[in-house]
Amino acid sequence: MELAVTDFAASARAQATPVTVKDFAGPTPAITLETPADLAQREALLDLAFGRAARLAKTSERLREGRKPADGLAFAAHGADGRVVGTLRLWHVAAGPARPALLLGPLAVHPWFRDRGLGKAMMATAILEATRLGHGAILLVGDAPYYARFGFDVALTEGLWLPGAFDRRRFLGLELRSGALDGARGLVSPTGAPVEVPSLSELMALETTGGLKRSA
Ligand SMILES: CC(C)(COP(=O)(O)OP(=O)(O)OC[C@H]1O[C@@H](n2cnc3c(N)ncnc32)[C@H](O)[C@@H]1OP(=O)(O)O)[C@@H](O)C(=O)NCCC(=O)NCCS
């Protein structure tokens, strides 16, 4: 499903600074919901953008590992040849006890496609979709100067802690609904649906039927 990415004026509800998308030099990468066919290229893009070891060591990853992204909030951008050139996902978390929120990230754009407004378009799409789906707030860990343009603010996370080391100057929040993070206090914890893993009996059955290849 392709998503509209042009209605940035509506992002006022998300308190974001109006976003201007520069003209793309080439065909505009299309932003769609991610599909299983995107997964391998998404992993490669993230490795390129962050380095595999570094990205998997991040504290934010502790809130994502073993979980599915929030429904309707995992996006991919494809270049003209169909390759994944941008990725952005949001995840269910609790921002302290009994306070649902989303965690945004990782956001990555392929180096060849940077500085053309694709990151902004993906962010605006994610904020609009999260608002439309009724979510109240988004948290993230990232470069404050980049995310400030969308309305993300360090002041909204003052009472929150992440489950590991983090730089408080990079821990930011955005209210999609006014007051959604009022008084938020406590540990941010993962609440997304777990990724299904096969049971032991399913694995054993696959092995006997030759469905599992042994690795060295
Ligand atoms: C950050 C990233 C997603 C931006 O994507 P992009 O498509 O190049 O971004 P846009 O074209 O929408 O925006 C470019 C603008 O953001 C600014 N910008 C880019 N990265 C920035 C950063 N880390 N901090 C502050 N500003 C940044 C650029 O200077 C440019 O500013 P301008 O609009 O005033 O000219 C991309 O550079 C990337 O994938 N980087 C590696 C992974 C990463 O750092 N992810 C985000 C983690 S915080």
The ligand as an ORCA input file, in Angstrom:
! r2SCAN-3c Opt
* xyz 0 1
  C      19.665     11.259      9.364
  C      19.168     10.815      7.998
  C      18.087      9.785      8.153
  C      18.617     12.043      7.280
  O      18.043     11.628      6.043
  P      17.989     12.623      4.779
  O      17.052     12.048      3.788
  O      19.363     12.928      4.328
  O      17.363     13.908      5.481
  P      16.613     15.120      4.792
  O      17.060     15.256      3.375
  O      15.176     14.989      5.032
  O      17.106     16.326      5.653
  C      18.372     16.839      5.430
  C      18.586     17.935      6.453
  O      18.809     17.307      7.723
  C      20.077     17.687      8.196
  N      20.645     16.546      8.920
  C      20.909     15.327      8.428
  N      21.419     14.549      9.404
  C      21.435     15.308     10.520
  C      21.851     15.068     11.847
  N      22.347     13.876     12.216
  N      21.727     16.077     12.734
  C      21.244     17.270     12.370
  N      20.821     17.554     11.113
  C      20.938     16.589     10.209
  C      20.870     18.041      6.945
  O      21.934     18.908      7.269
  C      19.796     18.749      6.126
  O      19.567     20.036      6.640
  P      18.860     21.198      5.753
  O      17.447     20.761      5.486
  O      18.905     22.385      6.655
  O      19.674     21.310      4.513
  C      20.320     10.239      7.117
  O      21.359     11.191      7.073
  C      20.866      8.925      7.627
  O      20.357      7.863      7.291
  N      21.936      8.993      8.441
  C      22.559      7.781      8.977
  C      21.673      7.130     10.011
  C      21.257      8.108     11.077
  O      22.068      8.872     11.578
  N      19.970      8.036     11.425
  C      19.340      8.938     12.356
  C      19.865      8.708     13.674
  S      19.672     10.059     14.759
*
